[in-house]
């Protein structure tokens, strides 16, 4: 198998979307106490006005604003005090010219009143008489019906990742359950005769399964679910059996390993031997991560990720997370920041290069310095804050340039 | 109760740390498959070298580098080929001058060899003869014992929030279980006669419990656990009973509500009527959020948060999250970005002002524009990306300034 006809990252993304655009993920109705971080599967439309009554934002008196015009410290307006509206209760009385009613913060403003005057700007002369010392304008110190949310308004769109602020907004509308997408299901296979699990004895020449665990954690971080994690020896039939089981149980199968040519060949052959269009992306012009395969088996996505931990995590972030978000129609900003590049780097045009960086703040500016290292080192990753992308038409980046740094 | 002697935000933080510095949270030993996002309760020290054998980073031949010196396309060095090291197996043979052994990527480099030459730079003349066409230097194309992680090295410090990259590093060291802090337990009380829950009928004058739900979601987002969420009417005895139960069941009790003076007074009296030093922070010079109370009851922290959703979420971010991280010794960067302020704002010195903003990218620069609005509006929050902080000694901020924007 050759890697001469590799795809650009953009092409690979386009092919992925095109191939899996009809993938359907079940949805379910869930209590809002359990949906933080989940993806909305239906638009949220309010069927009430919020607030659904005119509400005071101060402790004070509901009046007709025209009654306050011209009033001052030396020349107060005198109004007839009609009692009070109690918190959480309906305002039963109506305000006519020359009248005032006490309303606490959050209380309902009675019919006829069009403003609230703060208690600090008034004086209660006796039980039935109120002096007001400054004018207020119409709608001052009040929130009107529907000011916050209007009935029939589309408040949140399908595809939104639900945050704590959204939970507050949902509860304001009295919405206690919402339709969310089920978690995307992943099946994670690590391949390689040298790979052993954490509970096995480490013999010289073997290495621990790093990718299986790192991918498991990444999947959970993006809101997915791992249905199975398994280590498979370099054997066509064993790998084929697991991929077959993977596409039955999960939406996305990740095979990592294949630092050796042999394993890449197995993976290629396995994907082409099962039901589906087989491998449709054979290598990507990305560094690190070039020997990545993507196939379609039984309408499920199967990724053959590189064996090096750094490479496989980069490809996960660039392609797998991208696909996962697209399947659910997730509409959100990528977590990134801008920083000044504190280094020069030359890259090969024709390749999209992902350079690991560390971030430092100096004099209120953020600087990115490179973290070089052999891609076999896991600490290259854990010592980095993020990466910068050098696109395939660029020849590198220059010290002093400002670029986006994507968090890992 | 007056709010004349309010604390600065920095003082309030100091008092919080001082009061609860001896709070102890239990830890537990957990499988690394379940610890993403959790807080490490013990330093992680490696008891092995990673790798624990010299490893090849290429497919090629292990040789003595001195045997390659002076070799070129026109003048290859000829070496004696001694077979191969198989993936995942111990290299049994030793390399002597004039000898080469095939090693795949990730394979173990045999004793005596000090470099790897890539297969592309060699030619296999026959079963026992290898021509090499370029020189390699010592340690080229190999990862040495301990290059990634050294035995006895402190790899992660206690207080670290565990990320997917860390999970990869832990598995590289063969660590399958780590000691983590239990989730901090929160007890969430919403107060107010006007507050009704989502399953109750909305009558005119009542409003939905927004804070209880938003706080529940925020608590989960920072890795805490809500042991109970309850709505309590404006009544001293009812509130006292719930706070008593809260400090028995949880580490932190949040009481939100008290937009009316009466509720603030109840909360104050309840905190002072129970075992402990009672209210020790009575108002904070923060906008919004001034009428915040903090007390100590039974060695637990009890916060009286403002009733307005925006205010209570701001105070949660500024003080409650701060305390929660300090109790566990969490050592991490706050999620923020830098943006150019696209507005002028005047603020009252002596108050730390939190201004909600929206972020927009124009010509590769990030701009923040203000989101004004009555603090009673929940949509003020859901339409904002974050906030900027105007410190209490500042008089405002100027258009064109660069400032940190904290995400909400």
Interface residues (C-beta under 8 A of the other chain):
Chain A: X32 X33 X36 X37 X48 X50 X51 X52 X53 X55 X57 X59 X85 X86 X87 X88 X89 X90 X91 X104 X105 X106 X107 X108 X143 X147 X148 X149 X163 X164 X165 X166 X167 X168 X169 X170 X171 X172 X173 X174 X175 X176 X192 X193 X194 X195 X198 X199 X202 X203 X204 X205 X206 X207 X208 X209 X210 X211 X212 X213 X214 X216 X217 X218 X220 X221 X229 X234 X259 X260 X261 X262 X307 X309 X313 X337 X338 X364 X365 X366 X374 X375 X376 X377 X378 X379 X381 X382 X384 X402 X408
Chain B: X32 X33 X36 X37 X48 X50 X51 X52 X53 X55 X57 X59 X85 X86 X87 X88 X89 X90 X91 X104 X105 X106 X107 X108 X143 X147 X148 X149 X163 X164 X165 X166 X167 X168 X169 X170 X171 X172 X173 X174 X175 X176 X192 X193 X194 X195 X198 X199 X202 X203 X204 X205 X206 X207 X208 X209 X210 X211 X212 X213 X214 X215 X216 X217 X218 X220 X221 X229 X234 X259 X260 X261 X262 X307 X309 X313 X337 X338 X364 X365 X366 X374 X375 X376 X377 X378 X379 X381 X382 X384 X402 X408
